[in-house]
Amino acid sequence: MVSLFCTFATPLVAGESVEFGSDESARYLSGLRELYLASSDREALLAHSNELLDTYALRVAYQVGQANPQDFLYTLSVATPGELRIREEVRAPSGGVAVRNRSLSVFGLDPYLQYQCPPQGPSCSISSPVDGLPLVVILRDSKGAEELAKALSFLIRNLQKG
């Protein structure tokens, strides 16, 4: 069986990469601070990323016909300076819940995250900048994956500043 994947680098806007220091970057961050009534870029980026993770959560209802459907729920937080904490909760329809907490040290990482949305299957994944394995898995929605990868890229860049 041949498997095809679409891989995208972010942040992308109208097909062009966005520089972190650009006017567009400043407008993006300002818009998020205003949207979430946040006092800092980091607070706004965390709120936006968590909102996107909730909106595009891969839930059992989207996995009709899958052998082992499960809800995949994520929450991000900042554990210590330069460290992003990722809480993953996997829920089975039978009621079983598995929780895993991971920490991602952002220092030295390329902040431009990649995402994949295979044409088959119910999900997209945002790749870890450490090893390329899935950092988070969300509902297959390429625009949602693009926006989440963009927000996470900005968040990692912000965390790299200390």
Buried (B, 14 or more C-beta within 10 A) or exposed (E): EEEEEEEBEBBBBEEEEBEBEEEBBEEBBEEBBEEBEBEEBBBBBBBBBBBBBEEBBBBBEBBEEEEEBBBBBBBBEBEEEBBBBBEBBBBEEEEEEEEEEEEBEBEEBEBBBBBBBBEEEBBBBBBBBEEEEBBBBBBBBEEBBBBBBBBBBBBBBBBBEE
